[in-house]
Amino acid sequence: MGQPGRHRKSDGSRVSGGNSDKKLPTRLVTGGRRKEWTGAVVNPPVWRASTHLYDTVADLRAGLKNNEDGRFFYGRRGSPTQWALSEALTEMEPGAHGTMLFPSGVAAIACALLSVLRPGDVLLMADSSYDPTRSYANAFLKQWGVETRYYDPMIGAGIADLICDKTRAIMMESPGSLTFEVQDIPAICAVAKEHGIVTLLDNTWAASYFLQAIELGVDISILASTKYIVGHSDVMIGSVTTHEKYWTRLRRTAQRLGQVVSPDDAYLALRGLRTLDVRMRQHEEGGLAVGRWLAEQPQVASVLHPALPECPGHEYWRRDFSGTAGLFSFVMNGGDEAAIAALIDDLELFGIGYSWGGYESLALPVDPAPDRTATSWQAAGPVIRLNIGLEDPDDLIADLAKGLERYEKAACKR
């Protein structure tokens, strides 16, 4: 990995060089593996520590003057295990200055918004956003004095019409949660920059792998790293990556709220990160195979998969994304709750559960309608969201085929 400290100036701030000229799969393998953190082993060890010791009082005083990863201070500011993960995630986003870690994706979203909003501000949020994000805005932010106004995710540059003198931030999620609309991110960011408004993107679906948000114009990129970064359904963790303009505000807000990730969880996330390239390729292949097959089935009205032409914003996905994840939804042709249960309950290879991004496939009945306020949701029938894991796509298709047969029989009994 080269000489210790090659990625930072003497004050701890990031400098160009290091892995910046390497392709993303290489950065995933080499990121954060500094010699002073790994020693003679491949992976940064798990540094469990609350107290960091100083040699002298002078060193103690000096520690107060530097607040950057890579400098020991106290356990809440991390140690090499957390710093290695933060650095590796930062290197995934060209143009980024740093990454803060959080104990969950929701914690990451909440802190990112708190770092750029103040009482009296207006937040614009995509109507297709993740339900916990909406809940946080509608409850905590509202109580705190921030008004959230929802917008049609397909609005693009038309978002200019919604901006007022109190608008301070735009919260995007692309593709949208449950319904997978792909937004015109560059157009929204261009309008935001004209008005001095900060842009945030929940980039969990693309995992900073299929979309480098900051390079595309986004100010703050947020990941529920629980999903694809970890990849093994055994760690809760979130991350927020930003460029230099918003770095200090983000870092100070996180530290004042006492946000910290355990070194054990950071270690597991680092381990998952090393195989992200091969896993995402498999998720993509499996998701496309299953999605295309579902689109041909008579029981299915539509497939909401960004890589398929019928998905809203497909043209933006083709322009901005380098690939597609294994998470998408499909809409049934009629049916009711009993038919949905007949389809899902006896699936052999699909678990029933929240979250996604792990190696195992999941099937979840969802209802987008209650979470829409700026737009309305109408569909031919119930909606099922699939996480396509790392199983063989042919086996997943065979499992779903039996499920669709059960669905059809249950629907016909009504």
C-alpha positions in Angstrom: 0.0 0.0 0.0 3.0 2.4 -0.1 4.3 4.6 2.7 2.3 5.4 5.9 0.2 8.5 5.7 0.5 8.9 2.0 -3.2 9.9 1.7 -3.1 12.9 4.1 -1.3 16.1 4.8 0.5 16.6 8.2 -2.7 18.1 9.6 -4.6 14.9 8.8 -6.6 16.3 5.8 -6.9 14.2 2.7 -4.7 14.9 -0.3 -4.9 13.7 -3.9 -3.0 10.6 -5.0 -3.1 7.2 -3.2 -5.8 5.1 -4.9 -7.4 8.0 -6.8 -6.0 6.8 -10.1 -7.1 3.1 -9.7 -10.2 1.6 -11.0 -13.1 1.0 -8.5 -12.6 -2.8 -8.1 -9.0 -2.2 -7.2 -9.9 0.6 -4.7 -12.4 -1.8 -3.0 -9.5 -4.3 -2.4 -6.8 -1.8 -1.4 -8.8 1.1 0.3 -8.0 1.8 3.9 -5.2 -0.8 4.1 -2.4 1.5 5.3 0.8 -0.1 6.5 0.6 1.7 9.9 -2.9 0.2 10.4 -2.4 -3.3 9.1 1.2 -4.0 10.1 2.3 -7.4 8.7 -1.3 -8.7 8.1 -3.7 -8.2 5.2 -6.7 -6.7 7.1 -6.7 -3.9 9.6 -7.1 -5.6 13.0 -10.1 -4.9 15.3 -8.9 -2.0 17.5 -11.2 -2.1 20.5 -10.6 0.9 22.6 -12.3 3.6 24.6 -9.3 5.3 26.1 -6.4 6.4 24.0 -3.2 7.2 25.9 -0.8 10.1 25.4 3.0 10.1 26.2 3.0 13.6 27.6 0.7 16.4 28.6 2.0 18.3 25.5 0.8 15.5 23.3 -2.6 15.6 25.1 -2.9 19.3 24.4 -1.9 18.8 20.8 -4.6 16.2 20.4 -7.3 18.8 21.1 -6.2 20.8 18.0 -6.7 18.1 15.4 -10.0 16.5 14.6 -9.4 14.1 11.7 -9.4 10.4 11.2 -5.9 8.9 11.6 -5.2 10.8 14.9 -5.8 9.1 18.2 -7.9 11.1 20.7 -10.7 9.1 22.3 -12.6 6.0 21.3 -15.6 8.0 20.2 -13.5 9.4 17.4 -12.6 5.9 16.3 -9.4 4.0 15.8 -7.7 2.3 12.8 -10.5 -0.2 12.2 -13.1 2.6 11.7 -10.7 4.9 10.0 -9.9 2.2 7.4 -13.5 1.7 6.6 -14.2 5.5 6.3 -11.2 5.9 4.0 -12.2 3.0 1.8 -15.8 4.4 1.5 -14.5 7.8 0.7 -12.3 6.5 -2.1 -15.4 5.0 -3.7 -16.7 8.5 -4.3 -14.4 10.6 -6.5 -14.4 14.2 -5.3 -15.2 13.3 -1.7 -13.3 14.6 1.3 -14.4 12.2 4.0 -16.9 9.7 5.4 -18.6 9.5 8.8 -19.9 6.2 10.1 -23.2 5.6 12.0 -24.8 2.7 13.8 -27.6 2.4 11.1 -28.7 3.8 7.8 -31.5 5.8 9.5 -29.0 7.3 11.9 -26.8 8.3 8.9 -29.8 9.9 7.2 -30.9 11.7 10.3 -27.5 13.1 11.1 -26.8 14.2 7.5 -30.1 16.2 7.5 -29.4 17.7 10.9 -26.0 18.9 9.7 -27.4 21.1 7.0 -30.9 22.1 8.3 -31.9 24.6 11.0 -35.3 25.5 12.5 -37.3 27.5 10.0 -35.8 25.8 7.0 -37.8 24.0 4.2 -36.7 20.6 3.1 -37.7 19.1 -0.3 -38.0 15.4 -0.3 -38.8 12.9 -3.0 -42.3 11.4 -2.6 -40.8 7.9 -3.3 -38.4 8.1 -0.3 -37.8 5.3 2.2 -40.5 5.2 4.9 -38.2 5.8 7.9 -36.8 8.9 6.2 -40.3 10.2 5.8 -41.2 9.4 9.3 -38.1 11.2 10.6 -39.0 14.3 8.6 -42.7 14.2 9.5 -42.0 13.7 13.2 -38.6 14.9 14.5 -37.8 17.5 11.9 -41.3 19.0 12.0 -41.1 19.2 15.8 -37.7 20.8 15.4 -39.2 23.5 13.2 -38.2 22.2 9.7 -41.0 21.9 7.1 -40.8 19.0 4.7 -42.4 19.4 1.3 -42.6 16.3 -1.0 -42.1 16.4 -4.7 -42.8 14.1 -7.6 -39.6 12.0 -8.1 -39.9 12.6 -11.9 -39.9 16.4 -11.6 -36.3 16.9 -12.8 -35.4 20.5 -13.4 -39.0 21.4 -12.6 -38.1 21.3 -9.0 -37.1 25.0 -9.5 -40.8 25.8 -9.2 -40.9 24.4 -5.6 -38.0 26.4 -4.3 -38.7 29.2 -1.9 -36.5 31.6 0.1 -36.5 29.1 3.0 -35.5 26.0 1.0 -32.2 24.8 2.3 -31.9 21.1 1.2 -33.2 18.6 -1.3 -33.3 14.9 -0.2 -33.3 12.5 -3.1 -33.5 8.7 -3.2 -32.9 7.2 -6.6 -34.2 4.7 -7.5 -37.1 5.3 -5.2 -38.0 3.0 -2.3 -40.6 0.3 -3.3 -41.5 1.8 -6.7 -38.0 2.4 -8.1 -38.4 5.7 -10.0 -35.0 6.9 -11.2 -34.6 10.7 -10.8 -32.8 13.1 -13.1 -30.1 13.7 -10.4 -27.9 16.1 -12.5 -30.8 18.3 -13.4 -32.0 18.6 -9.7 -28.4 19.2 -8.6 -27.9 21.9 -11.2 -31.0 23.8 -10.0 -29.9 23.4 -6.4 -26.5 24.8 -7.1 -28.1 27.9 -8.7 -30.0 28.6 -5.5 -27.3 27.6 -3.0 -29.2 24.6 -1.8 -27.5 21.4 -0.5 -28.4 18.1 -2.2 -28.4 14.8 -0.4 -28.9 11.4 -2.0 -29.8 8.1 -0.4 -27.5 6.1 -2.6 -28.0 2.7 -0.9 -29.4 0.9 -4.0 -26.3 1.7 -6.1 -24.0 1.4 -3.0 -21.6 4.0 -4.5 -20.7 1.2 -6.9 -23.1 1.7 -9.8 -23.4 5.4 -9.2 -20.7 7.8 -7.8 -23.0 10.5 -6.5 -20.6 13.3 -5.6 -19.0 13.1 -9.1 -22.5 13.5 -10.5 -23.1 16.7 -8.6 -24.6 15.5 -5.3 -23.2 17.2 -2.1 -23.8 14.4 0.4 -24.0 10.7 -0.4 -25.7 8.4 2.2 -25.6 4.6 2.4 -27.4 2.2 4.6 -24.2 0.2 4.6 -26.1 -2.6 6.3 -27.2 -3.6 2.8 -24.6 -4.1 0.0 -21.5 -2.9 1.7 -21.8 -5.5 4.5 -23.5 -8.0 2.2 -24.0 -10.8 4.8 -27.1 -9.7 6.7 -25.3 -9.5 10.1 -24.3 -5.9 10.7 -26.2 -2.6 11.2 -24.2 0.3 9.9 -24.6 3.5 7.9 -22.3 6.0 6.3 -22.3 9.6 5.0 -19.7 10.8 2.5 -19.3 14.4 1.4 -16.9 16.9 -0.1 -14.9 19.5 1.8 -17.6 22.2 1.9 -19.9 20.2 4.2 -17.4 18.0 5.9 -16.8 20.0 9.0 -20.5 20.5 9.6 -21.2 16.8 9.2 -18.3 15.7 11.4 -19.2 18.1 14.2 -22.8 17.2 14.2 -22.1 13.5 14.4 -19.6 13.9 17.2 -21.9 16.2 19.2 -24.6 13.5 18.9 -22.2 10.9 20.1 -22.5 8.8 17.0 -20.0 6.0 16.9 -19.7 2.5 15.2 -18.1 -0.4 17.0 -14.8 -1.6 15.6 -16.2 -5.1 15.3 -19.0 -3.9 13.0 -16.5 -1.8 11.0 -14.3 -4.8 10.6 -17.2 -6.9 9.2 -18.2 -4.0 6.9 -14.6 -3.8 5.6 -14.6 -7.6 5.0 -17.8 -7.2 3.0 -16.4 -4.3 1.0 -13.6 -6.4 -0.3 -16.0 -8.6 -2.3 -18.5 -5.9 -3.3 -17.4 -6.0 -6.9 -18.0 -9.7 -7.5 -21.2 -9.7 -5.4 -22.7 -6.7 -7.2 -22.1 -8.3 -10.6 -23.9 -11.4 -9.4 -26.8 -9.4 -7.9 -27.1 -7.6 -11.2 -27.0 -10.8 -13.3 -29.6 -12.6 -11.1 -31.8 -9.5 -10.8 -32.0 -9.0 -14.5 -32.7 -12.7 -15.2 -35.5 -12.8 -12.7 -36.9 -9.4 -13.7 -37.0 -10.2 -17.4 -38.7 -13.6 -16.7 -41.3 -12.0 -14.5 -42.1 -9.4 -17.2 -43.2 -12.3 -19.4 -45.6 -14.0 -16.9 -49.3 -13.5 -17.4 -49.9 -13.1 -13.7 -47.6 -10.0 -13.6 -48.9 -6.6 -14.7 -45.5 -4.8 -14.6 -42.0 -5.1 -13.3 -40.5 -2.0 -11.6 -36.8 -2.6 -12.4 -34.7 0.4 -13.4 -32.9 -1.6 -16.1 -36.2 -2.4 -17.9 -37.7 0.1 -20.2 -41.1 0.3 -18.5 -39.6 1.6 -15.2 -40.1 5.4 -14.8 -36.8 7.1 -15.3 -35.2 4.2 -17.2 -33.5 6.7 -19.5 -31.8 8.4 -16.5 -30.6 5.0 -15.3 -29.1 4.3 -18.7 -27.3 7.7 -18.7 -26.1 7.9 -15.1 -25.7 4.4 -13.7 -23.1 1.8 -14.6 -25.2 -1.2 -13.7 -28.2 -2.4 -11.7 -28.7 -3.8 -8.3 -30.7 -6.9 -7.3 -33.6 -5.1 -5.7 -36.8 -4.4 -7.6 -40.6 -4.7 -7.4 -43.3 -6.2 -9.5 -47.0 -5.6 -9.7 -49.5 -8.5 -9.8 -52.5 -8.6 -12.2 -55.2 -8.4 -9.6 -55.4 -10.6 -6.5 -55.8 -10.0 -2.8 -54.0 -10.6 0.5 -54.8 -14.3 0.4 -53.3 -14.7 -3.0 -50.2 -12.8 -2.0 -49.8 -15.1 1.0 -50.2 -18.2 -1.2 -47.4 -16.9 -3.4 -44.9 -15.9 -0.7 -45.5 -18.1 2.3 -44.3 -21.3 0.6 -41.4 -20.0 -1.4 -38.4 -22.2 -0.7 -35.5 -19.8 -1.5 -37.0 -16.4 -0.6 -37.2 -15.4 3.0 -39.8 -12.9 4.3 -38.1 -10.0 6.0 -37.1 -6.4 5.9 -33.8 -5.1 4.7 -32.0 -6.4 1.6 -28.6 -6.5 0.0 -27.5 -9.8 1.7 -26.5 -13.0 -0.1 -30.0 -14.5 0.5 -33.1 -13.7 -1.5 -36.1 -12.0 0.1 -39.8 -11.4 -0.9 -41.8 -8.7 0.8 -45.4 -7.6 0.1 -45.5 -3.8 0.0 -48.0 -1.0 -0.3 -46.6 2.2 -1.7 -49.9 4.1 -1.5 -50.0 5.3 2.1 -46.6 6.9 1.8 -47.5 9.2 -1.1 -48.5 12.8 -0.7 -47.2 14.7 -3.7 -48.2 11.9 -6.1 -50.7 9.1 -6.0 -50.0 5.4 -6.4 -52.4 3.2 -8.4 -51.6 -0.2 -9.8 -53.3 -3.2 -11.3 -52.8 -5.3 -8.2 -50.6 -5.9 -5.1 -46.9 -5.1 -5.2 -44.1 -7.5 -4.2 -40.5 -6.4 -3.6 -37.7 -8.8 -4.3 -34.1 -8.9 -3.1 -32.3 -11.2 -5.5 -29.4 -12.8 -3.6 -26.5 -14.9 -4.8 -28.4 -18.1 -5.5 -28.6 -19.4 -9.1 -31.2 -17.4 -11.0 -32.7 -20.6 -12.5 -33.5 -21.9 -9.1 -35.0 -18.6 -8.0 -37.2 -18.6 -11.2 -38.3 -22.1 -10.6 -39.3 -21.2 -7.0 -41.2 -18.1 -8.2 -43.0 -20.1 -11.0 -44.5 -22.4 -8.3 -45.5 -19.3 -6.3 -47.2 -17.8 -9.3 -49.2 -21.0 -9.8 -50.3 -20.9 -6.2 -51.2 -17.2 -6.6 -53.3 -17.9 -9.6 -55.2 -20.8 -7.9 -55.9 -18.7 -4.8 -57.1 -15.8 -7.0 -59.4 -18.0 -8.9 -61.1 -19.2 -5.7 -62.4 -15.7 -5.0 
